Every structure is written in structure tokens, then in C-alpha cells.
């Protein structure tokens, strides 16, 4: 098995920590930019707001629901957070829950 095959499948920080993403629906403007950038991670629901999806493509509608960021989609998720007009997309490290992309990133 090569090193590439052993690489994690979730998004990771520079030092290898897994990342997760969540959306604050109270701030969501329903523009759908996130779903355009990363449709495998985000989806607009019938209420017009964006939500994250599970790896099984299930819409996660509980407030503060998170999903792991798939490594191949990391750039798309980060771009979604940067371009979101509602500043409602939060990407954080799983280990310590520190936001690394989004409105509360240091």
C-alpha cells in the first residue's frame, strides 16, 4: 500500500488534523453559493436555508450539526466559507473545535 492510499479521506489541516463544517442557519441568507461550490457537502432545504450533509448524503437539520470535510472537497468548502454572504459557514478542527475558516477564524 502506498502512502497516498493510506492518506485520510477527511479534510485535514496543515498538521494533519481532521476538519468538520457546520452552518449557522440563523445567519444563512439562502443564496446557495455553498451548494454550488460543494454540492456533496451542502444543500438547500425546502425552507430555503443551507444545511450540511452526512457522508451518506443525508441532510443534517439539527442546529449546529456538523459533518467531516472530505479531503477532495476541502478547497470547495473553504471557498464556500469565504464567499458566503451570510458569513454562516464554520470550518473547525475536530480535536479542539477551533475555527480555522469562517467568520470566527483567528
N, CA, C and O atoms as a GROMACS GRO file, in nm:
protein
  424
    1UNK      N    1   0.085  -0.118   0.000
    1UNK     CA    2   0.000   0.000   0.000
    1UNK      C    3   0.090   0.124   0.000
    1UNK      O    4   0.187   0.130   0.075
    2UNK      N    5   0.058   0.221  -0.081
    2UNK     CA    6   0.139   0.342  -0.089
    2UNK      C    7   0.096   0.442   0.016
    2UNK      O    8  -0.011   0.428   0.076
    3UNK      N    9   0.178   0.540   0.039
    3UNK     CA   10   0.144   0.646   0.134
    3UNK      C   11   0.017   0.716   0.091
    3UNK      O   12  -0.067   0.750   0.174
    4UNK      N   13   0.003   0.738  -0.038
    4UNK     CA   14  -0.115   0.806  -0.089
    4UNK      C   15  -0.242   0.729  -0.056
    4UNK      O   16  -0.344   0.789  -0.024
    5UNK      N   17  -0.238   0.598  -0.064
    5UNK     CA   18  -0.356   0.517  -0.034
    5UNK      C   19  -0.388   0.518   0.114
    5UNK      O   20  -0.503   0.495   0.152
    6UNK      N   21  -0.288   0.544   0.199
    6UNK     CA   22  -0.310   0.545   0.342
    6UNK      C   23  -0.355   0.682   0.394
    6UNK      O   24  -0.384   0.696   0.512
    7UNK      N   25  -0.359   0.780   0.308
    7UNK     CA   26  -0.396   0.915   0.349
    7UNK      C   27  -0.540   0.918   0.398
    7UNK      O   28  -0.624   0.842   0.348
    8UNK      N   29  -0.572   1.004   0.495
    8UNK     CA   30  -0.708   1.014   0.544
    8UNK      C   31  -0.802   1.064   0.435
    8UNK      O   32  -0.760   1.132   0.341
    9UNK      N   33  -0.931   1.029   0.449
    9UNK     CA   34  -1.029   1.070   0.349
    9UNK      C   35  -1.100   1.198   0.388
    9UNK      O   36  -1.173   1.254   0.306
   10UNK      N   37  -1.081   1.247   0.511
   10UNK     CA   38  -1.144   1.372   0.550
   10UNK      C   39  -1.046   1.488   0.532
   10UNK      O   40  -0.925   1.467   0.522
   11UNK      N   41  -1.100   1.609   0.527
   11UNK     CA   42  -1.015   1.726   0.517
   11UNK      C   43  -0.928   1.738   0.640
   11UNK      O   44  -0.971   1.703   0.751
   12UNK      N   45  -0.809   1.786   0.622
   12UNK     CA   46  -0.716   1.798   0.734
   12UNK      C   47  -0.646   1.933   0.728
   12UNK      O   48  -0.636   1.995   0.622
   13UNK      N   49  -0.598   1.978   0.842
   13UNK     CA   50  -0.519   2.100   0.848
   13UNK      C   51  -0.378   2.068   0.803
   13UNK      O   52  -0.346   1.953   0.771
   14UNK      N   53  -0.293   2.169   0.800
   14UNK     CA   54  -0.154   2.150   0.760
   14UNK      C   55  -0.082   2.046   0.845
   14UNK      O   56   0.007   1.977   0.797
   15UNK      N   57  -0.121   2.035   0.971
   15UNK     CA   58  -0.054   1.938   1.058
   15UNK      C   59  -0.134   1.808   1.072
   15UNK      O   60  -0.110   1.731   1.165
   16UNK      N   61  -0.227   1.783   0.980
   16UNK     CA   62  -0.293   1.654   0.972
   16UNK      C   63  -0.418   1.637   1.055
   16UNK      O   64  -0.469   1.525   1.067
   17UNK      N   65  -0.471   1.743   1.114
   17UNK     CA   66  -0.590   1.730   1.198
   17UNK      C   67  -0.717   1.730   1.112
   17UNK      O   68  -0.728   1.809   1.018
   18UNK      N   69  -0.813   1.642   1.143
   18UNK     CA   70  -0.938   1.638   1.066
   18UNK      C   71  -1.022   1.766   1.090
   18UNK      O   72  -1.016   1.827   1.196
   19UNK      N   73  -1.098   1.801   0.987
   19UNK     CA   74  -1.184   1.920   0.993
   19UNK      C   75  -1.330   1.881   0.980
   19UNK      O   76  -1.364   1.779   0.920
   20UNK      N   77  -1.416   1.966   1.037
   20UNK     CA   78  -1.560   1.950   1.022
   20UNK      C   79  -1.619   2.087   0.988
   20UNK      O   80  -1.557   2.190   1.011
   21UNK      N   81  -1.739   2.084   0.933
   21UNK     CA   82  -1.805   2.208   0.893
   21UNK      C   83  -1.947   2.209   0.947
   21UNK      O   84  -2.011   2.105   0.958
   22UNK      N   85  -1.995   2.328   0.979
   22UNK     CA   86  -2.134   2.344   1.018
   22UNK      C   87  -2.184   2.480   0.969
   22UNK      O   88  -2.105   2.569   0.938
   23UNK      N   89  -2.314   2.495   0.964
   23UNK     CA   90  -2.377   2.619   0.916
   23UNK      C   91  -2.467   2.675   1.026
   23UNK      O   92  -2.544   2.602   1.088
   24UNK      N   93  -2.455   2.804   1.049
   24UNK     CA   94  -2.544   2.874   1.142
   24UNK      C   95  -2.666   2.920   1.060
   24UNK      O   96  -2.661   3.022   0.991
   25UNK      N   97  -2.774   2.845   1.070
   25UNK     CA   98  -2.893   2.876   0.989
   25UNK      C   99  -2.955   3.011   1.026
   25UNK      O  100  -3.027   3.069   0.944
   26UNK      N  101  -2.929   3.062   1.146
   26UNK     CA  102  -2.981   3.194   1.184
   26UNK      C  103  -2.920   3.305   1.098
   26UNK      O  104  -2.980   3.411   1.082
   27UNK      N  105  -2.801   3.280   1.043
   27UNK     CA  106  -2.734   3.379   0.960
   27UNK      C  107  -2.742   3.350   0.810
   27UNK      O  108  -2.706   3.434   0.728
   28UNK      N  109  -2.790   3.231   0.776
   28UNK     CA  110  -2.794   3.188   0.636
   28UNK      C  111  -2.890   3.276   0.556
   28UNK      O  112  -3.003   3.300   0.597
   29UNK      N  113  -2.843   3.324   0.441
   29UNK     CA  114  -2.925   3.409   0.354
   29UNK      C  115  -2.991   3.329   0.242
   29UNK      O  116  -3.070   3.383   0.165
   30UNK      N  117  -2.958   3.200   0.232
   30UNK     CA  118  -3.020   3.115   0.131
   30UNK      C  119  -2.973   3.140  -0.011
   30UNK      O  120  -3.042   3.102  -0.106
   31UNK      N  121  -2.857   3.202  -0.028
   31UNK     CA  122  -2.806   3.230  -0.162
   31UNK      C  123  -2.764   3.105  -0.237
   31UNK      O  124  -2.766   3.103  -0.360
   32UNK      N  125  -2.727   3.001  -0.165
   32UNK     CA  126  -2.691   2.875  -0.227
   32UNK      C  127  -2.552   2.866  -0.286
   32UNK      O  128  -2.520   2.772  -0.358
   33UNK      N  129  -2.469   2.964  -0.255
   33UNK     CA  130  -2.331   2.961  -0.306
   33UNK      C  131  -2.260   2.836  -0.257
   33UNK      O  132  -2.184   2.774  -0.331
   34UNK      N  133  -2.283   2.800  -0.132
   34UNK     CA  134  -2.217   2.681  -0.076
   34UNK      C  135  -2.254   2.555  -0.152
   34UNK      O  136  -2.169   2.471  -0.181
   35UNK      N  137  -2.382   2.543  -0.186
   35UNK     CA  138  -2.427   2.424  -0.260
   35UNK      C  139  -2.373   2.423  -0.402
   35UNK      O  140  -2.357   2.317  -0.462
   36UNK      N  141  -2.344   2.540  -0.456
   36UNK     CA  142  -2.282   2.545  -0.589
   36UNK      C  143  -2.136   2.503  -0.582
   36UNK      O  144  -2.089   2.430  -0.670
   37UNK      N  145  -2.064   2.548  -0.480
   37UNK     CA  146  -1.923   2.514  -0.464
   37UNK      C  147  -1.904   2.366  -0.426
   37UNK      O  148  -1.819   2.297  -0.483
   38UNK      N  149  -1.984   2.319  -0.330
   38UNK     CA  150  -1.964   2.184  -0.275
   38UNK      C  151  -2.099   2.113  -0.255
   38UNK      O  152  -2.143   2.097  -0.141
   39UNK      N  153  -2.164   2.070  -0.363
   39UNK     CA  154  -2.295   2.007  -0.351
   39UNK      C  155  -2.293   1.874  -0.275
   39UNK      O  156  -2.398   1.828  -0.230
   40UNK      N  157  -2.177   1.812  -0.260
   40UNK     CA  158  -2.169   1.688  -0.183
   40UNK      C  159  -2.166   1.714  -0.033
   40UNK      O  160  -2.181   1.622   0.047
   41UNK      N  161  -2.147   1.841   0.005
   41UNK     CA  162  -2.138   1.877   0.146
   41UNK      C  163  -2.256   1.963   0.191
   41UNK      O  164  -2.303   1.949   0.304
   42UNK      N  165  -2.305   2.051   0.104
   42UNK     CA  166  -2.411   2.146   0.138
   42UNK      C  167  -2.533   2.125   0.049
   42UNK      O  168  -2.522   2.081  -0.066
   43UNK      N  169  -2.649   2.158   0.104
   43UNK     CA  170  -2.773   2.151   0.026
   43UNK      C  171  -2.874   2.251   0.083
   43UNK      O  172  -2.882   2.270   0.204
   44UNK      N  173  -2.950   2.313  -0.006
   44UNK     CA  174  -3.059   2.399   0.038
   44UNK      C  175  -3.182   2.312   0.062
   44UNK      O  176  -3.213   2.224  -0.018
   45UNK      N  177  -3.249   2.338   0.172
   45UNK     CA  178  -3.370   2.263   0.204
   45UNK      C  179  -3.492   2.341   0.158
   45UNK      O  180  -3.480   2.453   0.108
   46UNK      N  181  -3.608   2.284   0.175
   46UNK     CA  182  -3.734   2.346   0.132
   46UNK      C  183  -3.757   2.479   0.204
   46UNK      O  184  -3.830   2.564   0.152
   47UNK      N  185  -3.696   2.499   0.322
   47UNK     CA  186  -3.710   2.626   0.394
   47UNK      C  187  -3.622   2.736   0.336
   47UNK      O  188  -3.626   2.850   0.383
   48UNK      N  189  -3.542   2.702   0.233
   48UNK     CA  190  -3.457   2.800   0.167
   48UNK      C  191  -3.323   2.822   0.234
   48UNK      O  192  -3.246   2.908   0.192
   49UNK      N  193  -3.293   2.745   0.338
   49UNK     CA  194  -3.167   2.759   0.410
   49UNK      C  195  -3.073   2.644   0.376
   49UNK      O  196  -3.117   2.537   0.335
   50UNK      N  197  -2.944   2.669   0.392
   50UNK     CA  198  -2.843   2.568   0.364
   50UNK      C  199  -2.816   2.483   0.488
   50UNK      O  200  -2.822   2.531   0.601
   51UNK      N  201  -2.785   2.356   0.462
   51UNK     CA  202  -2.751   2.261   0.567
   51UNK      C  203  -2.635   2.176   0.518
   51UNK      O  204  -2.611   2.164   0.398
   52UNK      N  205  -2.562   2.117   0.614
   52UNK     CA  206  -2.458   2.022   0.577
   52UNK      C  207  -2.522   1.884   0.559
   52UNK      O  208  -2.631   1.857   0.608
   53UNK      N  209  -2.448   1.798   0.487
   53UNK     CA  210  -2.497   1.663   0.462
   53UNK      C  211  -2.399   1.562   0.522
   53UNK      O  212  -2.279   1.586   0.531
   54UNK      N  213  -2.454   1.449   0.561
   54UNK     CA  214  -2.371   1.341   0.613
   54UNK      C  215  -2.298   1.274   0.497
   54UNK      O  216  -2.331   1.298   0.381
   55UNK      N  217  -2.199   1.190   0.526
   55UNK     CA  218  -2.132   1.116   0.418
   55UNK      C  219  -2.228   1.027   0.340
   55UNK      O  220  -2.200   0.989   0.226
   56UNK      N  221  -2.342   0.994   0.401
   56UNK     CA  222  -2.444   0.913   0.333
   56UNK      C  223  -2.545   0.998   0.258
   56UNK      O  224  -2.649   0.948   0.216
   57UNK      N  225  -2.515   1.128   0.240
   57UNK     CA  226  -2.598   1.221   0.165
   57UNK      C  227  -2.729   1.258   0.237
   57UNK      O  228  -2.825   1.302   0.174
   58UNK      N  229  -2.732   1.240   0.369
   58UNK     CA  230  -2.849   1.276   0.448
   58UNK      C  231  -2.837   1.421   0.494
   58UNK      O  232  -2.732   1.461   0.545
   59UNK      N  233  -2.943   1.499   0.477
   59UNK     CA  234  -2.945   1.638   0.521
   59UNK      C  235  -2.948   1.641   0.674
   59UNK      O  236  -3.034   1.579   0.735
   60UNK      N  237  -2.855   1.714   0.734
   60UNK     CA  238  -2.846   1.722   0.880
   60UNK      C  239  -2.908   1.854   0.925
   60UNK      O  240  -2.846   1.960   0.911
   61UNK      N  241  -3.028   1.848   0.977
   61UNK     CA  242  -3.103   1.968   1.007
   61UNK      C  243  -3.102   2.010   1.154
   61UNK      O  244  -3.159   2.114   1.188
   62UNK      N  245  -3.039   1.933   1.240
   62UNK     CA  246  -3.031   1.973   1.381
   62UNK      C  247  -2.943   2.097   1.392
   62UNK      O  248  -2.841   2.107   1.324
   63UNK      N  249  -2.980   2.192   1.478
   63UNK     CA  250  -2.898   2.311   1.495
   63UNK      C  251  -2.755   2.274   1.534
   63UNK      O  252  -2.734   2.195   1.626
   64UNK      N  253  -2.658   2.331   1.466
   64UNK     CA  254  -2.518   2.305   1.495
   64UNK      C  255  -2.465   2.172   1.445
   64UNK      O  256  -2.354   2.132   1.479
   65UNK      N  257  -2.544   2.102   1.363
   65UNK     CA  258  -2.500   1.972   1.310
   65UNK      C  259  -2.373   1.991   1.228
   65UNK      O  260  -2.360   2.086   1.150
   66UNK      N  261  -2.279   1.899   1.245
   66UNK     CA  262  -2.152   1.906   1.174
   66UNK      C  263  -2.133   1.783   1.086
   66UNK      O  264  -2.196   1.679   1.106
   67UNK      N  265  -2.046   1.798   0.988
   67UNK     CA  266  -2.004   1.685   0.907
   67UNK      C  267  -1.856   1.701   0.878
   67UNK      O  268  -1.804   1.813   0.872
   68UNK      N  269  -1.788   1.590   0.862
   68UNK     CA  270  -1.646   1.594   0.829
   68UNK      C  271  -1.629   1.651   0.689
   68UNK      O  272  -1.713   1.630   0.601
   69UNK      N  273  -1.519   1.721   0.669
   69UNK     CA  274  -1.488   1.779   0.538
   69UNK      C  275  -1.408   1.675   0.459
   69UNK      O  276  -1.296   1.642   0.498
   70UNK      N  277  -1.464   1.623   0.350
   70UNK     CA  278  -1.388   1.528   0.269
   70UNK      C  279  -1.266   1.597   0.208
   70UNK      O  280  -1.276   1.707   0.153
   71UNK      N  281  -1.151   1.532   0.218
   71UNK     CA  282  -1.027   1.592   0.170
   71UNK      C  283  -1.035   1.642   0.026
   71UNK      O  284  -0.987   1.752  -0.002
   72UNK      N  285  -1.094   1.566  -0.067
   72UNK     CA  286  -1.100   1.616  -0.206
   72UNK      C  287  -1.186   1.743  -0.220
   72UNK      O  288  -1.174   1.815  -0.319
   73UNK      N  289  -1.271   1.770  -0.121
   73UNK     CA  290  -1.359   1.887  -0.129
   73UNK      C  291  -1.317   2.001  -0.036
   73UNK      O  292  -1.389   2.100  -0.023
   74UNK      N  293  -1.203   1.987   0.026
   74UNK     CA  294  -1.160   2.088   0.123
   74UNK      C  295  -1.155   2.227   0.062
   74UNK      O  296  -1.208   2.321   0.122
   75UNK      N  297  -1.093   2.243  -0.053
   75UNK     CA  298  -1.083   2.375  -0.116
   75UNK      C  299  -1.222   2.431  -0.146
   75UNK      O  300  -1.246   2.551  -0.127
   76UNK      N  301  -1.314   2.348  -0.194
   76UNK     CA  302  -1.450   2.394  -0.224
   76UNK      C  303  -1.524   2.438  -0.097
   76UNK      O  304  -1.596   2.538  -0.099
   77UNK      N  305  -1.505   2.366   0.011
   77UNK     CA  306  -1.569   2.403   0.138
   77UNK      C  307  -1.510   2.533   0.191
   77UNK      O  308  -1.584   2.620   0.238
   78UNK      N  309  -1.379   2.548   0.182
   78UNK     CA  310  -1.314   2.672   0.227
   78UNK      C  311  -1.361   2.789   0.141
   78UNK      O  312  -1.391   2.896   0.194
   79UNK      N  313  -1.368   2.771   0.010
   79UNK     CA  314  -1.418   2.877  -0.079
   79UNK      C  315  -1.562   2.912  -0.045
   79UNK      O  316  -1.600   3.029  -0.051
   80UNK      N  317  -1.643   2.813  -0.011
   80UNK     CA  318  -1.782   2.839   0.029
   80UNK      C  319  -1.786   2.929   0.152
   80UNK      O  320  -1.864   3.024   0.158
   81UNK      N  321  -1.701   2.898   0.250
   81UNK     CA  322  -1.698   2.979   0.372
   81UNK      C  323  -1.653   3.121   0.342
   81UNK      O  324  -1.706   3.217   0.399
   82UNK      N  325  -1.555   3.136   0.254
   82UNK     CA  326  -1.504   3.268   0.220
   82UNK      C  327  -1.605   3.351   0.141
   82UNK      O  328  -1.613   3.473   0.160
   83UNK      N  329  -1.680   3.288   0.053
   83UNK     CA  330  -1.773   3.358  -0.036
   83UNK      C  331  -1.914   3.373   0.020
   83UNK      O  332  -1.995   3.445  -0.038
   84UNK      N  333  -1.945   3.308   0.128
   84UNK     CA  334  -2.080   3.310   0.184
   84UNK      C  335  -2.120   3.452   0.225
   84UNK      O  336  -2.054   3.511   0.311
   85UNK      N  337  -2.228   3.507   0.166
   85UNK     CA  338  -2.269   3.642   0.202
   85UNK      C  339  -2.325   3.654   0.343
   85UNK      O  340  -2.327   3.763   0.400
   86UNK      N  341  -2.370   3.542   0.400
   86UNK     CA  342  -2.422   3.545   0.536
   86UNK      C  343  -2.318   3.519   0.643
   86UNK      O  344  -2.348   3.526   0.762
   87UNK      N  345  -2.193   3.489   0.601
   87UNK     CA  346  -2.087   3.455   0.696
   87UNK      C  347  -2.136   3.351   0.797
   87UNK      O  348  -2.118   3.367   0.918
   88UNK      N  349  -2.197   3.245   0.746
   88UNK     CA  350  -2.258   3.146   0.835
   88UNK      C  351  -2.192   3.009   0.829
   88UNK      O  352  -2.236   2.917   0.898
   89UNK      N  353  -2.088   2.992   0.748
   89UNK     CA  354  -2.022   2.863   0.734
   89UNK      C  355  -1.897   2.861   0.820
   89UNK      O  356  -1.810   2.948   0.809
   90UNK      N  357  -1.888   2.761   0.905
   90UNK     CA  358  -1.780   2.749   1.002
   90UNK      C  359  -1.706   2.618   0.979
   90UNK      O  360  -1.766   2.511   0.982
   91UNK      N  361  -1.576   2.627   0.957
   91UNK     CA  362  -1.490   2.509   0.941
   91UNK      C  363  -1.395   2.508   1.059
   91UNK      O  364  -1.322   2.604   1.082
   92UNK      N  365  -1.395   2.398   1.132
   92UNK     CA  366  -1.312   2.391   1.252
   92UNK      C  367  -1.242   2.256   1.264
   92UNK      O  368  -1.281   2.157   1.203
   93UNK      N  369  -1.136   2.257   1.345
   93UNK     CA  370  -1.064   2.133   1.375
   93UNK      C  371  -1.154   2.047   1.463
   93UNK      O  372  -1.220   2.098   1.554
   94UNK      N  373  -1.156   1.918   1.438
   94UNK     CA  374  -1.236   1.826   1.518
   94UNK      C  375  -1.180   1.815   1.660
   94UNK      O  376  -1.256   1.810   1.757
   95UNK      N  377  -1.049   1.810   1.672
   95UNK     CA  378  -0.985   1.783   1.801
   95UNK      C  379  -1.015   1.887   1.907
   95UNK      O  380  -1.047   1.850   2.020
   96UNK      N  381  -1.006   2.015   1.874
   96UNK     CA  382  -1.026   2.118   1.976
   96UNK      C  383  -1.137   2.218   1.940
   96UNK      O  384  -1.161   2.314   2.013
   97UNK      N  385  -1.205   2.194   1.828
   97UNK     CA  386  -1.319   2.275   1.783
   97UNK      C  387  -1.282   2.421   1.756
   97UNK      O  388  -1.368   2.509   1.764
   98UNK      N  389  -1.158   2.447   1.725
   98UNK     CA  390  -1.112   2.581   1.692
   98UNK      C  391  -1.142   2.606   1.545
   98UNK      O  392  -1.105   2.527   1.458
   99UNK      N  393  -1.207   2.718   1.517
   99UNK     CA  394  -1.244   2.753   1.381
   99UNK      C  395  -1.119   2.796   1.303
   99UNK      O  396  -1.041   2.881   1.347
  100UNK      N  397  -1.101   2.735   1.186
  100UNK     CA  398  -0.986   2.767   1.102
  100UNK      C  399  -1.026   2.843   0.975
  100UNK      O  400  -0.942   2.910   0.915
  101UNK      N  401  -1.152   2.832   0.935
  101UNK     CA  402  -1.207   2.910   0.822
  101UNK      C  403  -1.348   2.950   0.860
  101UNK      O  404  -1.420   2.872   0.923
  102UNK      N  405  -1.387   3.070   0.823
  102UNK     CA  406  -1.520   3.119   0.855
  102UNK      C  407  -1.513   3.248   0.934
  102UNK      O  408  -1.404   3.301   0.957
  103UNK      N  409  -1.629   3.299   0.976
  103UNK     CA  410  -1.633   3.431   1.038
  103UNK      C  411  -1.562   3.440   1.174
  103UNK      O  412  -1.522   3.549   1.215
  104UNK      N  413  -1.546   3.327   1.243
  104UNK     CA  414  -1.482   3.330   1.375
  104UNK      C  415  -1.339   3.278   1.373
  104UNK      O  416  -1.280   3.253   1.478
  105UNK      N  417  -1.283   3.261   1.253
  105UNK     CA  418  -1.146   3.210   1.242
  105UNK      C  419  -1.046   3.314   1.292
  105UNK      O  420  -1.063   3.434   1.270
  106UNK      N  421  -0.944   3.266   1.360
  106UNK     CA  422  -0.844   3.357   1.416
  106UNK      C  423  -0.751   3.409   1.308
  106UNK      O  424  -0.660   3.486   1.337
   0.00000   0.00000   0.00000
